[in-house]
Amino acid sequence: MKLIKVLGSGCAKCNQTVEFIKEIAQQEGAEIELQKVTEPIQIMQYNVLSTPAIVIEEKVVHSGSIPKKEQILTWL
């Protein structure tokens, strides 16, 4: 099971990103643990300047926009 974190303040794009990843994982039958990280101190630990940001297995793989479906599929 992959640990995927969505870093963001809780803005609309951040919430959409969480739902989008959840939806695609369900469609693909991928087992993931999806966490939403909204605490600024925790987000700063990843040196992320723009959100939403995606962290997989503690590595930042995307930041600054809602990822495209093709990107999400490669992460699953």
C-alpha positions, -999 to 999 in steps of 0.1 A, spaced: 0 0 0 14 34 -10 13 64 13 2 94 -7 0 129 10 -17 159 -4 -1 191 10 -22 222 10 -41 248 30 -75 232 24 -82 254 -7 -105 242 -35 -76 230 -56 -62 210 -27 -96 194 -20 -101 186 -57 -67 169 -58 -76 147 -28 -109 136 -44 -93 132 -78 -66 109 -65 -91 89 -44 -114 85 -74 -87 73 -98 -72 49 -72 -107 34 -67 -112 30 -104 -78 13 -108 -82 -9 -77 -50 6 -63 -45 3 -25 -34 36 -12 -33 54 21 -43 90 13 -35 117 38 -44 154 37 -17 176 53 -29 212 61 -6 223 88 19 249 75 47 236 97 43 201 82 41 215 47 73 236 51 92 204 61 89 193 25 103 226 11 71 231 -10 64 267 -21 31 261 -40 2 239 -33 -14 215 -39 17 193 -36 18 155 -38 42 134 -17 46 97 -23 66 76 1 80 109 16 92 122 -18 76 153 -34 65 143 -69 43 173 -79 34 208 -68 16 239 -78 -14 225 -96 -40 197 -98 -22 167 -114 -34 152 -146 -49 118 -146 -19 104 -166 4 116 -138 -17 100 -111 -18 67 -129 20 65 -130 21 71 -92 -3 43 -85 
